[in-house]
Amino acid sequence: MNVQDLIDRYCEAWSLPDAVARAAALRAVWADGATYTDPTAQTTGAEALLAHIAQVQAAYPGARIERTSAVDAHHGMARFAWQLA
């Protein structure tokens, strides 16, 4: 899987309303010990990120995450623009 496809599947995981499907989708692309950081959260591991995603979904029912830029990846890091729709 190339990095763009990986990021798109990651965004899809954020958008799935079903917790079981969301967990399966995230675990398919999230490495053990991977970290997530934004201005409101810093998590390590899939379980912590899944808890954060559940909080976001509770605050914004029906919302989805969409990638809005190309993926810039190098040195084991990737960044991209996204929006909550």
Contact map, one row per residue, 1 for C-alpha under 8 A:
1110110000000000000000000000000000000000000000000000000000000000000000000000000000000
1111110000000000000000000000000000000000000000000000000000000000000000000000000000000
1111111000000000000000000000000000000000000000000000000000000000000000101000000000000
0111111100000000000000000000000000000000000000000000000000000000000001100000000000000
1111111110000000000000000000000000000000000000000000000000000000000000000000000000000
1111111111000000000000000000100000000000000000000000000000000000000000000000000000000
0011111111100000000000000000000000000000000000000000000000000000000000100000000000000
0001111111110000000000000000000000000000000000000000000000000000001000000000000000000
0000111111111000000000001100100000000000000000000000000000000000000000000000000000000
0000011111111100000000001100110000000000000000000000000000000000000000000000000000000
0000001111111110000000000000000000000000000000000000000000000001111000000000000000000
0000000111111111000000001000000000000000000000000000000000000001110000000000000000000
0000000011111111000011101100000000000000000000000000000000000000000000000000000000000
0000000001111111000001000100000000000000000000000000100000000001100000000000000000000
0000000000111111100001000000000000000000000000000000000000000111100000000000000000000
0000000000011111111011000000000000000000000000000000000000000001000000000000000000000
0000000000000011111011000000000000000000000000000000000010000100000000000000000000000
0000000000000001111111000000000000000000000000000000000000000000000000000000000000000
0000000000000001111111100000000000000000000000000000010000000000000000000000000000000
0000000000000000011111110000000000000000000000000000000000000000000000000000000000000
0000000000001001111111111000000000000000000000000000000000000000000000000000000000000
0000000000001111111111111100000000000000000000000100000000000000000000000000000000000
0000000000001000001111111110000000000000000000000100000000000000000000000000000000000
0000000000000000000111111111000000000000000000000000000000000000000000000000000000000
0000000011011000000011111111100000000000000000000000000000000000000000000000000000000
0000000011001100000001111111110000000000000001000100000000000000000000000000000000000
0000000000000000000000111111111000000000000001000000000000000000000000000000000000000
0000000000000000000000011111110000000000000000000000000000000000000000000000000000000
0000010011000000000000001111111000000000000000000000000000000000000000000000000000000
0000000001000000000000000111111101000000000011000000000000000000000000000000000000000
0000000000000000000000000010111111000000000011000000000000000000000000000000000000000
0000000000000000000000000000011111000000000011000000000000000000000000000000000000000
0000000000000000000000000000001111100000000111000000000000000000000000000000000000000
0000000000000000000000000000011111110000000111000000000000000000000000000000000000000
0000000000000000000000000000000011111000011110000000000000000000000000000000000000000
0000000000000000000000000000000001111100111100001000000000000000000000000000000000000
0000000000000000000000000000000000111111111000000000000000000000000000000000000000000
0000000000000000000000000000000000011111110000000000000000000000000000000000000000000
0000000000000000000000000000000000001111100000000000000000000000000000000000000000000
0000000000000000000000000000000000001111110000000000000000000000000000000000000000000
0000000000000000000000000000000000011111111000000001000000000000000000000000000000000
0000000000000000000000000000000000111101111100000000000000000000000000000000000000000
0000000000000000000000000000000000111000111110011000000000000000000000000000000000000
0000000000000000000000000000000011110000011111011000000000000000000000000000000000000
0000000000000000000000000000011111100000001111111000000000000000000000000000000000000
0000000000000000000000000110011111000000000111111100000000000000000000000000000000000
0000000000000000000000000000000000000000000011111110000000000000000000000000000000000
0000000000000000000000000000000000000000001111111111000000000000000000000000000000000
0000000000000000000000000000000000010000001111111111100000000000000000000000000000000
0000000000000000000001100100000000000000000001111111110000000000000000000000000000000
0000000000000000000000000000000000000000000000111111111000000000000000000000000000000
0000000000000000000000000000000000000000100000011111111100000000000000000000000000000
0000000000000100000000000000000000000000000000001111111110000000000000000000000000000
0000000000000000001000000000000000000000000000000111111111000000000000000000000000000
0000000000000000000000000000000000000000000000000011111111100000000000000000000000000
0000000000000000000000000000000000000000000000000001111111110000000000000000000000000
0000000000000000100000000000000000000000000000000000111111111110000000000000000000000
0000000000000000000000000000000000000000000000000000011111111000000000000000000000000
0000000000000000000000000000000000000000000000000000001111111000000000000000000000000
0000000000000000000000000000000000000000000000000000000111111110000000000000000000000
0000000000000000000000000000000000000000000000000000000011111110000000000000000000000
0000000000000010100000000000000000000000000000000000000010011111000000000000000000000
0000000000000010000000000000000000000000000000000000000010011111100000000000000000011
0000000000110111000000000000000000000000000000000000000000000111110000000000000000011
0000000000110110000000000000000000000000000000000000000000000011111000000000000001111
0000000000110000000000000000000000000000000000000000000000000001111100000000000001111
0000000100100000000000000000000000000000000000000000000000000000111111000000000111100
0000000000000000000000000000000000000000000000000000000000000000011111000000000111100
0000000000000000000000000000000000000000000000000000000000000000001111100000000111000
0001000000000000000000000000000000000000000000000000000000000000001111110000000110000
0011001000000000000000000000000000000000000000000000000000000000000011111000011100000
0000000000000000000000000000000000000000000000000000000000000000000001111100011100000
0010000000000000000000000000000000000000000000000000000000000000000000111111111000000
0000000000000000000000000000000000000000000000000000000000000000000000011111110000000
0000000000000000000000000000000000000000000000000000000000000000000000001111100000000
0000000000000000000000000000000000000000000000000000000000000000000000001111110000000
0000000000000000000000000000000000000000000000000000000000000000000000001111111000000
0000000000000000000000000000000000000000000000000000000000000000000000111101111100000
0000000000000000000000000000000000000000000000000000000000000000000000111000111110000
0000000000000000000000000000000000000000000000000000000000000000001111110000011111000
0000000000000000000000000000000000000000000000000000000000000000001111000000001111100
0000000000000000000000000000000000000000000000000000000000000000111110000000000111110
0000000000000000000000000000000000000000000000000000000000000000111100000000000011111
0000000000000000000000000000000000000000000000000000000000000011110000000000000001111
0000000000000000000000000000000000000000000000000000000000000011110000000000000000111
